[in-house]
Amino acid sequence: MQIKHLTDHHRTAYHFQAPSNWMNDPNGLVQWKGNYHLFYQYHPHGPLFGKIHWGHAMSADLLHWTHLPIALSPTDGGPDEDGCWSGCMVNNQGTATIVYSGNAHGRQLPCVATSQDEDLRTWHKYAGNPVVADWPAELDIVEFRDHCVWQEGEMWYQVIGSGFKGVGGAALLYRSPDLLQWEYLQPLCVGNKDESGIMWECPDFFPLGDKHVLTVSSIPDGLVYYFIGTYQNATFTPESQGLLDGGKHFYAPQSIRDDQGRRLMFGWLREGRDDTDLLQAGWAGAMSLPRILSLQSGDTLAIEPAPEIEQLRLRRRTVEPRSITDQQTVVEQLFTNALEITLDIDSHTATGCGLVLRDSAYPEESISISLRETGLSIEANNGRTRQEPEQYPLAPGRHTLRIFLDGSVLEVFIDARACLTERFYHSAPRRLSLDLFARDGEAILHQLDVWEMATIWQ
């Protein structure tokens, strides 16, 4: 990691980031021979989006990551000469196999690469790439890229992100006996352009409980939607849908089932600043915390941070239960912006309640997390420009929030069933304090714990 980044307070202490330069989508997420491998979209020559490679990191514990050499690079004159775009990895009878989108001349087509290495350092591209020469001629589609691949019996299946002109986003279903010869079957799912966008990127399809889940990243609204339903005989029937994250900074997630039987997911956390700032910083992008997905009663999605994160907890501050009226400072003398906060609060008779993080060295800066009659709202104010609040619909009453503040990243898990992600760019932390507040009535604090968090970087 470049030394100039180590003192950048906008970088993260316990979220994964590339050593430098641009990163975006998680790719090829896998647990292989005892280690987690995280590949990701990476531009090694600058902090802006460019000719994309596959970065690579490995971890034994989901916390501490070893940066490994670049896994895939564009090949001059090849079907990926303009970039090795997003894809996934599968185990094909002991051979690690990547299916990714090769970008050339403005079109993206499926390509394959394999590795025989113990730690997946060296990859060999299939000489016959692309393995799908074109999208089906009979389809009037807007785009065609990104892959989710799985096996059923002796057949392989994949969905590719797409969209039908004038209709909406789509996930197109293919099958193959060998990962090389692919037959188009039908759309696995088609959306409504007014509800979930005109194009679906980065589809992810997987069993969860007794159902199946499809997640898609939507253009142009930049949100991630999920569909829960039944899957049988290559047919998916959606029964419910929702937002995977209420914020526009979480995008392009990918998941795996790990050896503990958990559905484990990472997503790309997009920046919220302009190119001039990125060029000055020398880096862009972070990964979300690893999230665990499960199915609740009533076929609703549950989302929680992986429990491994708790191993990073250091000094703890606890605030006793109490009644809250107006605004009161409850925690002071925090000298880091790497924190975990658990807040169990009931709005009771108040029209709004929540917490505010402030820094005495920069009184014009604040982060407010509010429970209002209209829902949960996150508002970051840097004293210069006021960001549009991130909001999530939520009924008044008692709620538990797990709040992860890390550099310029804020992830808020809501009642273990939703998440809201924000990016913000405040001054370097000096002396943070935490206030609780209630407006126009009384709120009841049931629990408040604050932990300073350890860094995962050496």
N, C-alpha and C positions, 0 to 999 in steps of 0.2 A: 504494500500500500504506500502511495506517495506521501512523504512526510508532510507536505503542505495541507493534506486533508485531515491529518490527525487532530489539528486544533480548530477545525471548522465546526462550530457549534450547531450548524444546521444538519450535519451528518449524524447518523444514528449510532447509539451505543449497543443496542441489542436487537435491531432489525438487520437482516442481511443486506449488504450492498456490494457492488462490484468494487475492485480496488480503486478505479478511477473511470472517468469518461462516462458515456451513455450506456444505460441498461433499460430494458423494458420487459416484455412478457417472460414469466417462468416457462420453461420448456423441459421436456424429457424427464420430468420428476419421477424418481424411482428409488426403491430400496434394493440395493444390489450387494449381495454377499456381506450383509451386516452393516453397510453404510448407506446413508441417504445421499443421493446425488441430485443436485439442483443445477440444471442447465438454464441459460437465460439468453434473451436477445441482447446483443452487445456490439457497440461500435468502439473498437479499440483505439481509434485515431482522433477522438474528440468527444465533447460533452453534448453534442447535438445528434439527432437521428441521422444516420448515414448508411454506408454499406455494411449491413448487419452480419455479424458472426454469431456463433454460439459460445458464450462464456460457460465456465464449469467450476463448480465447487462441491466439496464432499464433507459430510459430517457424520459422526457416530452418535450424536446425541440431540440433533435438531437445533442445537444452540451455537456451538463453536464450529466454524467452517474453515476448511483449508482451500485456498484458491489454487486451482489446477490450470494447466495450459488450455488455451482455446481449443474447443472440440471440433468445430466445423468452421471453415472459412470459404468464401466464394471462390469458385474455380474459373479462371479466365476462359472465356469461350464456352463455358458449360451452362447447363440449365439453371444454375444458381449464381451466375456471374455478377448479378447485381445485389445479391444478398441471400443468406440462408435464413429464411423466415421461420415462423413458429411451427412447432410440431410436438410429437410425443415419442416415448420409448416403450418397447415391449420386449419380453423375453421369448424368443423364438427357439425353443428346444435348446436353451443354454447359450444362445447367441443374442447379445444385446443388439437390438435393431431400432434405429431411429427412423420415423417417417416425418418428413418436414416439407415445408413449402419452399421450393427453389424459385427465386425471383429473377426474371430475365426479361428485359425489354417491356416492363410494365405488366407482365403476367406472372402469376404464381401457379406452379404445378407441383404435384406430389413427387418427392424424391426419397430415396432410401440410403441409409448408411449403416454399417455394422462394426462391432468391436468385439475382440476376443480378450481384451485386457481385464485383469483382475479389478482395476480401479477405473476402467473406462476412459483411459487417457487418449488412446489412438483410435481413429475412426477411418473406415474405408468406404468411399461412395460407390454405389452400384453403377457399373458401366452403362447400364441401360436406362439410366435416369433421363427424363421423368418416367415414373411407372404408370402415370395416367397422362396420355398425350394431350388431352383437351377435355373440357367439360362437355356434357351431353349437348349435341347440336340442337336438340328440340327444346331446350330450356332457355327461356329469356331471362338470364340472370345478370346481376350487377357486379358481383365479385365471386372469387372461388379460391379459398385458401384456409389453412389451419386444420389440424387433424386430431381426432381422438380415435384410437384403435383398440380393439379388444377381440378375444377369441371365444367362439362358441363351438364346442366339439372340435372338429378338424378344420373348421372354416374361420377365417379372419373377417372382421367387419370394421368399417371406419365411417365416421361422419366427417364431412368437410363443410366449413362455414361458407354461407352463400346468402343470396337474397333474390327474390323474384321481382322484376320491375313492376311497379305499381301495386304490388301485393304486400310484401314484407320480407323480413329475414327468414332464412331457411337453413336447415341442417340436412345435407344430402347424404344418403346412405349407400355405401358400396360394400362388396364382399370379395374375398380372394382366398384361394387355397394355399398361397405361398408368400403373401405380402408383396408380390411383384406383378401379378396379373390381376387387375381389378375390374369388376363388373358393376355398373351402376344399377341399383335396384329401384329406389324411389326416394322422395323426401321422407326423412324420419319425422320432421316436424316443420310446420310453416307458421309464421307469426303474422300479426296484423301490423302494418307499417305505422298506424296511429297509436299503437299500444307498446310495441317493442322494437321499433326502428325498421329501416329499409334493408339493413345488412347485418348478419350475425357473424362475428369473428369468434375465434378460439372456442368452438363448442367442446363441451366436456360432458360425457354421458356415462352413467355408472349406476349400479344397483345400490339401494340404501334401504335397509329393513326389508319389507316385502314389496317395495316399490322401486321405480327407477327415477333418476333425476337427470335432467338436461339443463346445463348452464350455458348461457351465451352472452357475449359482449356486444353491445348494440351500437351501431352507427345510425344516426348521428348523435344520439343523446348521451353516449359515453357511459351508460349504466350497464350493470350485469344483472340479467334476469335468470330466474330458475323456473323450471316446469317440473312438477311431480306427477307421475302417472304410472300406468301399467305398460309393460313391454312383453310382447309375445309374438312369435312367428315374424320377426323383423318389423313389427308394427308397434309404435309408441303412441299411447293414447293419453294426452295430458288431462289431468283432473283438477289441478290448481297451479297457480303461479304467483311469483312475488319477486321482490328485489333481494339480491344476495347481499348488497351493501347499499346503504342509503346515500352514500357520497359518490361524487364523480372522480375521486382520486384513486379508487380501487377498480382495477380492470384486468381483463385477460387471465382469470384464475385457472389453475390446473390442479387436479387432485389425484391421489393414489390411495389404495388400501394397503396399509403397512402391515408388518408382521404381528402387530398387536390387534389386528382386525379393525383398525380405525380408518375412517375416511378423512384423510389429511389433505389440506388445501393450502396453497400459497397464491397470492395475487400480486400484480404489479401495482405499486403506489406511485402514481404519476405526480410530477412536479406541479406547483401552482405559481410559478414565476416565469418571466420571459427569457428569451434566448440570451440577451445581454448578461443577465444574472448567471445563467448556466455557464456561459463562456468564462466569466470571471471566476466562478466556483471551480470549474474543471471537472464537474461530475453531474450526473442527473439520474434520478430513479432509485427506488428502494423496493424491497419485498415486504409484504405484510408479515405479521406474525403468522406462524403456522396455526391454521384454524382446524378444529375438529367439527365435522358435520355429522348430524344424526337426525333420525326421524322421530318427531314427537307424536303423541296421540292426536288424532285428527289430521294426520298426514301433513303436519307443518314442519318446517325445517328448524332445527336447533343448531346454533353456531356458537362455539366457545373457543378461547385460546387454548393451545396445547398445554397440558399441565406442566410440561418440562420448563416453561417460562418461570415457574415459581422458584426454581433453583437459583435464579439470578437475584432474588430478593436479598437486600442488605438491611440497613437500619430501618426500623419500623416506627411509625408514629400512629397512635390510636386516639380517636376522639370519642368520648363517652356519649351514649344516647342522650338526647336533649330535645327540647322544644326550640324552634327557630322562628324568630320574627325579625324583620328588617335584615341587616347584614352584619355578620360578626366574623372576625379573624379567628381561626381555630388551629392553624398550623403555621409556624414561622421558621425561619432559618433553614430553608432548603437551598443548598448550594449547587444543585445539579438539575438539568432538564431531562434526566433519565429516571422516570418515576412510574410506579404502578399505584393506582388509587382504586379502592373498592368503596362504593357509596351505596348504602341502602337507605332510601329516604321515601317518605310519604308526603305528598303535597297537601293532604288533609284539607284545611279550609283556605289555603293560599291559592292565588291565581297563577303563581309561578314560584319555582324554587330551584335550587341547584348550587353550583359552586363556581367560584372565580379564582383563577390563578393569576397572581400579580408578581411583579419584580420591583422592589423598592428603588432599584437603580434606574428603572425606566417606568415611571408611574403612568405614562400614556399607553403602555402596552398591557394587554390582558387577554385571557382566554376564558370565555364564559360557556358553561354547559348547563342548559336550563331545561327543566321540565315545565311545560306550559300547558294550557288547556288544549292547544292545537298539536302538541307533541314535543319531542325532544329537539333542541336546537343547539348547535355549536357555533359560536361566534368568536373569531380571532381578530383582534384589533391591534395593529402595530403602531398606531399613533399617526400614521401617514395616510394610508389607504385602508378603507374598510371593506373587508371581503364580504361577499354574499354568504349568509349563514347556511351551513349544511343542516337539513331538517329531516326528521323521521316521524311519521304519524304515531302517536302513542296516547292512550287514554289516561286521564288523570288518575292519581292514586299512588300506591306503593310500587317502587321499581328499584331494581338493583343494577348498578352500572359498574363495569370493570373498565377503567380508563388507563390507557397506556400512552404516556407522553415520552417521546424519544427524539431529541433533536428537533427537526421540523415535521415530525410525524405525530399524529394523534389518532388513535384507534379507540373507539368506545363500543364495548359489547353491552347490549341491552337485554337484561333478563335472560341471558343465555339463548336468545332466539333471533337476534338481529345484530347488525354492526353498522356503525357510521364512522367513516374515515375522513380526516381533514389533513391538509398540509398548511403550514404557516411558517413565517420567517421573521422571528423576533431577534432582538439583540442578544448577545451572549449572557447567560444567566449569572446573576450576582447573588441575590438574596431573595428567593421566591417565598411567597406566603400563599395560604389557601384560605379563602373566605367561603362561608355558607350564607345563603340568603333565602328569604321568603318574602313575597310581595302580597300585599292586601290580605293578610291573614297569617295563619300559623302552619308551619310544616313540622313534621316529626322526623328527626334523625334516629335511625335504628342502628346504623353502623357506619363508621368511617375509618379506614386504614390506609396509610400512605407508606409505601416502601421506596427507598432509593434503590436503584437497580445497578447491578454490575455490568460492565462492558464485556462483550464477547470477543473483542479484538485485542490482540497482543500489542 
